[in-house]
Amino acid sequence: MDKEQAVRMLESLKNKEVEEIFVAKQDFMDFRELLVVRQDFKHIRGIAQRGGDVIFRYMDEARS
């Protein structure tokens, strides 16, 4: 996964074009770099899967 693809995925999640996005274990650290600098970072929830993959969902209210 390249950075442009990750940004597109996050934007489509934010705009509710998709309900969730799947990030494979090998792409997680690169994806995370882009995720943590976003202003809406606290609206995005990651759900760890067995094996190290993560599913991300966008929440209407920011987590604390």
N, CA, C and O atoms as a CHARMM CRD file, in Angstrom:
* protein
*
  256
    1    1 MET  N      0.85500  -1.17000   0.00000 PROA 1      0.00000
    2    1 MET  CA     0.00000   0.00000   0.00000 PROA 1      0.00000
    3    1 MET  C      0.90200   1.23500   0.00000 PROA 1      0.00000
    4    1 MET  O      1.80600   1.35600   0.82700 PROA 1      0.00000
    5    2 ASP  N      0.64600   2.14500  -0.93400 PROA 2      0.00000
    6    2 ASP  CA     1.41600   3.38400  -0.94400 PROA 2      0.00000
    7    2 ASP  C      0.64700   4.47200  -0.19600 PROA 2      0.00000
    8    2 ASP  O     -0.51500   4.28700   0.16400 PROA 2      0.00000
    9    3 LYS  N      1.30400   5.60100   0.03100 PROA 3      0.00000
   10    3 LYS  CA     0.71000   6.67300   0.83900 PROA 3      0.00000
   11    3 LYS  C     -0.54100   7.25700   0.19400 PROA 3      0.00000
   12    3 LYS  O     -1.51000   7.56200   0.88900 PROA 3      0.00000
   13    4 GLU  N     -0.52800   7.41300  -1.11800 PROA 4      0.00000
   14    4 GLU  CA    -1.70200   7.96700  -1.80600 PROA 4      0.00000
   15    4 GLU  C     -2.91300   7.05700  -1.63800 PROA 4      0.00000
   16    4 GLU  O     -4.02700   7.53400  -1.41700 PROA 4      0.00000
   17    5 GLN  N     -2.70000   5.77400  -1.74100 PROA 5      0.00000
   18    5 GLN  CA    -3.79000   4.81600  -1.57100 PROA 5      0.00000
   19    5 GLN  C     -4.32400   4.86500  -0.13800 PROA 5      0.00000
   20    5 GLN  O     -5.53500   4.80400   0.07300 PROA 5      0.00000
   21    6 ALA  N     -3.44200   4.97200   0.83100 PROA 6      0.00000
   22    6 ALA  CA    -3.86200   5.03900   2.23700 PROA 6      0.00000
   23    6 ALA  C     -4.67800   6.29800   2.49700 PROA 6      0.00000
   24    6 ALA  O     -5.68800   6.24400   3.19900 PROA 6      0.00000
   25    7 VAL  N     -4.25900   7.42300   1.94500 PROA 7      0.00000
   26    7 VAL  CA    -5.00200   8.67700   2.11700 PROA 7      0.00000
   27    7 VAL  C     -6.38100   8.56400   1.47600 PROA 7      0.00000
   28    7 VAL  O     -7.37000   9.01300   2.05500 PROA 7      0.00000
   29    8 ARG  N     -6.45400   7.97000   0.29100 PROA 8      0.00000
   30    8 ARG  CA    -7.75600   7.78000  -0.37000 PROA 8      0.00000
   31    8 ARG  C     -8.67000   6.89300   0.47200 PROA 8      0.00000
   32    8 ARG  O     -9.86600   7.16100   0.59200 PROA 8      0.00000
   33    9 MET  N     -8.10700   5.84300   1.04800 PROA 9      0.00000
   34    9 MET  CA    -8.89300   4.94200   1.89100 PROA 9      0.00000
   35    9 MET  C     -9.43100   5.68200   3.11700 PROA 9      0.00000
   36    9 MET  O    -10.59900   5.52300   3.47200 PROA 9      0.00000
   37   10 LEU  N     -8.59000   6.48500   3.76200 PROA 10     0.00000
   38   10 LEU  CA    -9.02200   7.23700   4.94100 PROA 10     0.00000
   39   10 LEU  C    -10.08600   8.26800   4.59100 PROA 10     0.00000
   40   10 LEU  O    -11.03500   8.46500   5.34900 PROA 10     0.00000
   41   11 GLU  N     -9.93300   8.92000   3.45500 PROA 11     0.00000
   42   11 GLU  CA   -10.93100   9.91000   3.04200 PROA 11     0.00000
   43   11 GLU  C    -12.26600   9.25500   2.70800 PROA 11     0.00000
   44   11 GLU  O    -13.32000   9.80100   3.03500 PROA 11     0.00000
   45   12 SER  N    -12.23500   8.10500   2.07000 PROA 12     0.00000
   46   12 SER  CA   -13.48900   7.42000   1.76100 PROA 12     0.00000
   47   12 SER  C    -14.15500   6.91100   3.03700 PROA 12     0.00000
   48   12 SER  O    -15.38100   6.83600   3.10800 PROA 12     0.00000
   49   13 LEU  N    -13.36700   6.56600   4.03100 PROA 13     0.00000
   50   13 LEU  CA   -13.91500   6.17500   5.32700 PROA 13     0.00000
   51   13 LEU  C    -14.56300   7.38200   6.00800 PROA 13     0.00000
   52   13 LEU  O    -15.66900   7.28400   6.54000 PROA 13     0.00000
   53   14 LYS  N    -13.87200   8.50500   5.98800 PROA 14     0.00000
   54   14 LYS  CA   -14.39000   9.72700   6.60700 PROA 14     0.00000
   55   14 LYS  C    -15.68000  10.18300   5.93900 PROA 14     0.00000
   56   14 LYS  O    -16.61500  10.61100   6.61600 PROA 14     0.00000
   57   15 ASN  N    -15.73200  10.09300   4.61500 PROA 15     0.00000
   58   15 ASN  CA   -16.90100  10.54500   3.85500 PROA 15     0.00000
   59   15 ASN  C    -18.01900   9.51500   3.81500 PROA 15     0.00000
   60   15 ASN  O    -19.02500   9.70600   3.13200 PROA 15     0.00000
   61   16 LYS  N    -17.83900   8.41700   4.55300 PROA 16     0.00000
   62   16 LYS  CA   -18.84100   7.34800   4.67300 PROA 16     0.00000
   63   16 LYS  C    -19.14200   6.66900   3.33200 PROA 16     0.00000
   64   16 LYS  O    -20.23200   6.13600   3.12700 PROA 16     0.00000
   65   17 GLU  N    -18.16400   6.69700   2.42700 PROA 17     0.00000
   66   17 GLU  CA   -18.29800   5.97900   1.16700 PROA 17     0.00000
   67   17 GLU  C    -18.12500   4.47900   1.39800 PROA 17     0.00000
   68   17 GLU  O    -18.67900   3.65500   0.67000 PROA 17     0.00000
   69   18 VAL  N    -17.34900   4.14400   2.42100 PROA 18     0.00000
   70   18 VAL  CA   -17.18600   2.75900   2.85300 PROA 18     0.00000
   71   18 VAL  C    -17.41500   2.71400   4.35500 PROA 18     0.00000
   72   18 VAL  O    -17.19100   3.70200   5.05400 PROA 18     0.00000
   73   19 GLU  N    -17.86100   1.56700   4.84500 PROA 19     0.00000
   74   19 GLU  CA   -18.15100   1.40900   6.26900 PROA 19     0.00000
   75   19 GLU  C    -16.89200   1.11200   7.08200 PROA 19     0.00000
   76   19 GLU  O    -16.76600   1.52900   8.23300 PROA 19     0.00000
   77   20 GLU  N    -15.95600   0.37600   6.45500 PROA 20     0.00000
   78   20 GLU  CA   -14.71900   0.02200   7.14100 PROA 20     0.00000
   79   20 GLU  C    -13.62200  -0.22100   6.11600 PROA 20     0.00000
   80   20 GLU  O    -13.88700  -0.48600   4.94300 PROA 20     0.00000
   81   21 ILE  N    -12.38500  -0.12400   6.58700 PROA 21     0.00000
   82   21 ILE  CA   -11.24700  -0.43500   5.72200 PROA 21     0.00000
   83   21 ILE  C    -10.37900  -1.47700   6.42300 PROA 21     0.00000
   84   21 ILE  O    -10.27100  -1.50300   7.64800 PROA 21     0.00000
   85   22 PHE  N     -9.78000  -2.31400   5.62600 PROA 22     0.00000
   86   22 PHE  CA    -8.94400  -3.41100   6.11400 PROA 22     0.00000
   87   22 PHE  C     -7.49100  -3.07700   5.80900 PROA 22     0.00000
   88   22 PHE  O     -7.14500  -2.74400   4.67600 PROA 22     0.00000
   89   23 VAL  N     -6.64000  -3.16800   6.83500 PROA 23     0.00000
   90   23 VAL  CA    -5.21000  -2.93100   6.66300 PROA 23     0.00000
   91   23 VAL  C     -4.46400  -4.19100   7.10100 PROA 23     0.00000
   92   23 VAL  O     -4.59400  -4.64900   8.23600 PROA 23     0.00000
   93   24 ALA  N     -3.69300  -4.72900   6.18300 PROA 24     0.00000
   94   24 ALA  CA    -2.92700  -5.94200   6.46600 PROA 24     0.00000
   95   24 ALA  C     -1.75800  -5.62500   7.40600 PROA 24     0.00000
   96   24 ALA  O     -1.27400  -4.49500   7.46600 PROA 24     0.00000
   97   25 LYS  N     -1.33200  -6.63100   8.11600 PROA 25     0.00000
   98   25 LYS  CA    -0.25800  -6.49500   9.10700 PROA 25     0.00000
   99   25 LYS  C      0.98400  -5.82900   8.50700 PROA 25     0.00000
  100   25 LYS  O      1.57400  -4.95400   9.14000 PROA 25     0.00000
  101   26 GLN  N      1.38100  -6.22300   7.31800 PROA 26     0.00000
  102   26 GLN  CA     2.60600  -5.69300   6.71100 PROA 26     0.00000
  103   26 GLN  C      2.46800  -4.22500   6.30300 PROA 26     0.00000
  104   26 GLN  O      3.48000  -3.55200   6.11000 PROA 26     0.00000
  105   27 ASP  N      1.24900  -3.71600   6.17000 PROA 27     0.00000
  106   27 ASP  CA     1.02600  -2.31800   5.79000 PROA 27     0.00000
  107   27 ASP  C      0.72000  -1.41900   6.98200 PROA 27     0.00000
  108   27 ASP  O      0.64200  -0.19900   6.83600 PROA 27     0.00000
  109   28 PHE  N      0.54700  -2.01300   8.15900 PROA 28     0.00000
  110   28 PHE  CA     0.04600  -1.25500   9.29900 PROA 28     0.00000
  111   28 PHE  C      0.93600  -0.07900   9.69800 PROA 28     0.00000
  112   28 PHE  O      0.42200   1.02300   9.89100 PROA 28     0.00000
  113   29 MET  N      2.23000  -0.26800   9.82600 PROA 29     0.00000
  114   29 MET  CA     3.10300   0.81200  10.30900 PROA 29     0.00000
  115   29 MET  C      3.12100   1.99700   9.33600 PROA 29     0.00000
  116   29 MET  O      3.11100   3.14800   9.77500 PROA 29     0.00000
  117   30 ASP  N      3.14600   1.74100   8.04400 PROA 30     0.00000
  118   30 ASP  CA     3.09400   2.83000   7.07200 PROA 30     0.00000
  119   30 ASP  C      1.74700   3.54500   7.14100 PROA 30     0.00000
  120   30 ASP  O      1.68400   4.77200   7.06500 PROA 30     0.00000
  121   31 PHE  N      0.68300   2.77900   7.28500 PROA 31     0.00000
  122   31 PHE  CA    -0.66200   3.33500   7.38300 PROA 31     0.00000
  123   31 PHE  C     -0.79300   4.17900   8.65000 PROA 31     0.00000
  124   31 PHE  O     -1.37900   5.26100   8.62200 PROA 31     0.00000
  125   32 ARG  N     -0.25500   3.68800   9.74600 PROA 32     0.00000
  126   32 ARG  CA    -0.34200   4.37100  11.03000 PROA 32     0.00000
  127   32 ARG  C      0.32500   5.74100  10.99100 PROA 32     0.00000
  128   32 ARG  O     -0.17400   6.69000  11.59600 PROA 32     0.00000
  129   33 GLU  N      1.44900   5.85400  10.28300 PROA 33     0.00000
  130   33 GLU  CA     2.14100   7.14200  10.16100 PROA 33     0.00000
  131   33 GLU  C      1.20700   8.21900   9.61500 PROA 33     0.00000
  132   33 GLU  O      1.23200   9.35900  10.07700 PROA 33     0.00000
  133   34 LEU  N      0.39700   7.86300   8.64800 PROA 34     0.00000
  134   34 LEU  CA    -0.54600   8.81800   8.05900 PROA 34     0.00000
  135   34 LEU  C     -1.74800   9.03600   8.96200 PROA 34     0.00000
  136   34 LEU  O     -2.30000  10.13500   9.01700 PROA 34     0.00000
  137   35 LEU  N     -2.14500   8.01200   9.65400 PROA 35     0.00000
  138   35 LEU  CA    -3.32900   8.07200  10.49800 PROA 35     0.00000
  139   35 LEU  C     -3.15000   9.01200  11.68500 PROA 35     0.00000
  140   35 LEU  O     -4.03500   9.82500  11.95400 PROA 35     0.00000
  141   36 VAL  N     -2.04700   8.92600  12.39100 PROA 36     0.00000
  142   36 VAL  CA    -1.87900   9.66700  13.63800 PROA 36     0.00000
  143   36 VAL  C     -1.70200  11.16900  13.44100 PROA 36     0.00000
  144   36 VAL  O     -1.84200  11.92500  14.40200 PROA 36     0.00000
  145   37 VAL  N     -1.40200  11.61700  12.24600 PROA 37     0.00000
  146   37 VAL  CA    -1.23900  13.05700  12.01300 PROA 37     0.00000
  147   37 VAL  C     -2.53100  13.72600  11.53400 PROA 37     0.00000
  148   37 VAL  O     -2.56900  14.94400  11.36100 PROA 37     0.00000
  149   38 ARG  N     -3.57000  12.95000  11.32300 PROA 38     0.00000
  150   38 ARG  CA    -4.84500  13.49700  10.85700 PROA 38     0.00000
  151   38 ARG  C     -5.57100  14.21000  11.99200 PROA 38     0.00000
  152   38 ARG  O     -5.48200  13.80100  13.15000 PROA 38     0.00000
  153   39 GLN  N     -6.29100  15.28000  11.65100 PROA 39     0.00000
  154   39 GLN  CA    -7.06400  15.99900  12.65000 PROA 39     0.00000
  155   39 GLN  C     -8.21000  15.15800  13.18500 PROA 39     0.00000
  156   39 GLN  O     -8.60700  15.32000  14.33900 PROA 39     0.00000
  157   40 ASP  N     -8.74100  14.27300  12.37300 PROA 40     0.00000
  158   40 ASP  CA    -9.86600  13.43500  12.80100 PROA 40     0.00000
  159   40 ASP  C     -9.41000  12.07000  13.33800 PROA 40     0.00000
  160   40 ASP  O    -10.18100  11.11000  13.35000 PROA 40     0.00000
  161   41 PHE  N     -8.16500  12.00000  13.77500 PROA 41     0.00000
  162   41 PHE  CA    -7.57600  10.75600  14.26600 PROA 41     0.00000
  163   41 PHE  C     -8.43400  10.08400  15.34100 PROA 41     0.00000
  164   41 PHE  O     -8.59000   8.86300  15.33300 PROA 41     0.00000
  165   42 LYS  N     -8.98100  10.85900  16.25100 PROA 42     0.00000
  166   42 LYS  CA    -9.75500  10.28700  17.36000 PROA 42     0.00000
  167   42 LYS  C    -11.12400   9.78000  16.92800 PROA 42     0.00000
  168   42 LYS  O    -11.83000   9.16400  17.72500 PROA 42     0.00000
  169   43 HSD  N    -11.50700  10.02600  15.69300 PROA 43     0.00000
  170   43 HSD  CA   -12.77300   9.51300  15.16600 PROA 43     0.00000
  171   43 HSD  C    -12.59600   8.13200  14.52800 PROA 43     0.00000
  172   43 HSD  O    -13.57700   7.45100  14.22800 PROA 43     0.00000
  173   44 ILE  N    -11.36400   7.73200  14.32900 PROA 44     0.00000
  174   44 ILE  CA   -11.09200   6.47800  13.64000 PROA 44     0.00000
  175   44 ILE  C    -10.71600   5.40800  14.66000 PROA 44     0.00000
  176   44 ILE  O     -9.78400   5.57700  15.44600 PROA 44     0.00000
  177   45 ARG  N    -11.44700   4.32600  14.63000 PROA 45     0.00000
  178   45 ARG  CA   -11.25400   3.23800  15.58700 PROA 45     0.00000
  179   45 ARG  C    -10.66800   2.03400  14.86900 PROA 45     0.00000
  180   45 ARG  O    -11.20500   1.58700  13.85600 PROA 45     0.00000
  181   46 GLY  N     -9.57500   1.51400  15.38800 PROA 46     0.00000
  182   46 GLY  CA    -8.95800   0.31800  14.84400 PROA 46     0.00000
  183   46 GLY  C     -9.32100  -0.89600  15.66200 PROA 46     0.00000
  184   46 GLY  O     -9.24300  -0.86900  16.89000 PROA 46     0.00000
  185   47 ILE  N     -9.71400  -1.95400  14.99700 PROA 47     0.00000
  186   47 ILE  CA   -10.08500  -3.19900  15.67000 PROA 47     0.00000
  187   47 ILE  C     -9.10300  -4.27600  15.21300 PROA 47     0.00000
  188   47 ILE  O     -9.11300  -4.70300  14.05800 PROA 47     0.00000
  189   48 ALA  N     -8.27100  -4.69600  16.13300 PROA 48     0.00000
  190   48 ALA  CA    -7.23400  -5.69000  15.81300 PROA 48     0.00000
  191   48 ALA  C     -7.87000  -7.04400  15.51500 PROA 48     0.00000
  192   48 ALA  O     -8.83000  -7.46400  16.16100 PROA 48     0.00000
  193   49 GLN  N     -7.31000  -7.69900  14.53200 PROA 49     0.00000
  194   49 GLN  CA    -7.75800  -9.02700  14.14000 PROA 49     0.00000
  195   49 GLN  C     -6.66700 -10.03600  14.49200 PROA 49     0.00000
  196   49 GLN  O     -5.50500  -9.67600  14.68100 PROA 49     0.00000
  197   50 ARG  N     -7.04900 -11.25400  14.57400 PROA 50     0.00000
  198   50 ARG  CA    -6.06900 -12.30500  14.83000 PROA 50     0.00000
  199   50 ARG  C     -5.06600 -12.33500  13.67200 PROA 50     0.00000
  200   50 ARG  O     -5.45800 -12.33200  12.50500 PROA 50     0.00000
  201   51 GLY  N     -3.79400 -12.36500  13.99600 PROA 51     0.00000
  202   51 GLY  CA    -2.76100 -12.40100  12.97200 PROA 51     0.00000
  203   51 GLY  C     -2.12600 -11.04300  12.69400 PROA 51     0.00000
  204   51 GLY  O     -1.16500 -10.96600  11.92800 PROA 51     0.00000
  205   52 GLY  N     -2.63900  -9.96900  13.29700 PROA 52     0.00000
  206   52 GLY  CA    -2.01900  -8.65800  13.15000 PROA 52     0.00000
  207   52 GLY  C     -2.68300  -7.71500  12.18100 PROA 52     0.00000
  208   52 GLY  O     -2.26300  -6.56200  12.08200 PROA 52     0.00000
  209   53 ASP  N     -3.70200  -8.14700  11.45800 PROA 53     0.00000
  210   53 ASP  CA    -4.42800  -7.25400  10.56200 PROA 53     0.00000
  211   53 ASP  C     -5.35000  -6.36200  11.40000 PROA 53     0.00000
  212   53 ASP  O     -5.66900  -6.68800  12.54400 PROA 53     0.00000
  213   54 VAL  N     -5.77500  -5.23300  10.82000 PROA 54     0.00000
  214   54 VAL  CA    -6.62500  -4.28700  11.55000 PROA 54     0.00000
  215   54 VAL  C     -7.76300  -3.82800  10.64500 PROA 54     0.00000
  216   54 VAL  O     -7.56400  -3.58000   9.45600 PROA 54     0.00000
  217   55 ILE  N     -8.95700  -3.71700  11.22300 PROA 55     0.00000
  218   55 ILE  CA   -10.10400  -3.13700  10.54000 PROA 55     0.00000
  219   55 ILE  C    -10.36800  -1.77700  11.17700 PROA 55     0.00000
  220   55 ILE  O    -10.46400  -1.66700  12.40000 PROA 55     0.00000
  221   56 PHE  N    -10.48300  -0.74800  10.35200 PROA 56     0.00000
  222   56 PHE  CA   -10.73600   0.60100  10.84400 PROA 56     0.00000
  223   56 PHE  C    -12.14800   1.03200  10.49900 PROA 56     0.00000
  224   56 PHE  O    -12.64000   0.78200   9.39800 PROA 56     0.00000
  225   57 ARG  N    -12.79900   1.69000  11.46300 PROA 57     0.00000
  226   57 ARG  CA   -14.13500   2.24100  11.27100 PROA 57     0.00000
  227   57 ARG  C    -14.13000   3.69300  11.71000 PROA 57     0.00000
  228   57 ARG  O    -13.33500   4.09100  12.56200 PROA 57     0.00000
  229   58 TYR  N    -15.02400   4.48700  11.12300 PROA 58     0.00000
  230   58 TYR  CA   -15.12200   5.90300  11.45800 PROA 58     0.00000
  231   58 TYR  C    -16.29800   6.11400  12.39500 PROA 58     0.00000
  232   58 TYR  O    -17.41600   5.68700  12.10700 PROA 58     0.00000
  233   59 MET  N    -16.04200   6.77900  13.52700 PROA 59     0.00000
  234   59 MET  CA   -17.07600   7.04600  14.51400 PROA 59     0.00000
  235   59 MET  C    -17.51100   8.51100  14.42300 PROA 59     0.00000
  236   59 MET  O    -16.68600   9.39100  14.17800 PROA 59     0.00000
  237   60 ASP  N    -18.80300   8.76900  14.62000 PROA 60     0.00000
  238   60 ASP  CA   -19.30200  10.13200  14.57500 PROA 60     0.00000
  239   60 ASP  C    -18.76400  10.97000  15.73400 PROA 60     0.00000
  240   60 ASP  O    -18.48100  12.15600  15.56600 PROA 60     0.00000
  241   61 GLU  N    -18.62500  10.36500  16.89300 PROA 61     0.00000
  242   61 GLU  CA   -18.08200  11.08000  18.04500 PROA 61     0.00000
  243   61 GLU  C    -16.65700  10.61500  18.31100 PROA 61     0.00000
  244   61 GLU  O    -16.34000   9.42900  18.22900 PROA 61     0.00000
  245   62 ALA  N    -15.81200  11.58600  18.63100 PROA 62     0.00000
  246   62 ALA  CA   -14.40300  11.26600  18.89300 PROA 62     0.00000
  247   62 ALA  C    -14.28700  10.49500  20.20400 PROA 62     0.00000
  248   62 ALA  O    -15.02400  10.73400  21.16000 PROA 62     0.00000
  249   63 ARG  N    -13.34200   9.56900  20.21400 PROA 63     0.00000
  250   63 ARG  CA   -13.07700   8.85800  21.46100 PROA 63     0.00000
  251   63 ARG  C    -12.26300   9.77100  22.37700 PROA 63     0.00000
  252   63 ARG  O    -11.63400  10.72400  21.91800 PROA 63     0.00000
  253   64 SER  N    -12.28200   9.47600  23.64800 PROA 64     0.00000
  254   64 SER  CA   -11.57700  10.34400  24.59800 PROA 64     0.00000
  255   64 SER  C    -10.13300   9.95400  24.76000 PROA 64     0.00000
  256   64 SER  O     -9.40500  10.58700  25.52500 PROA 64     0.00000
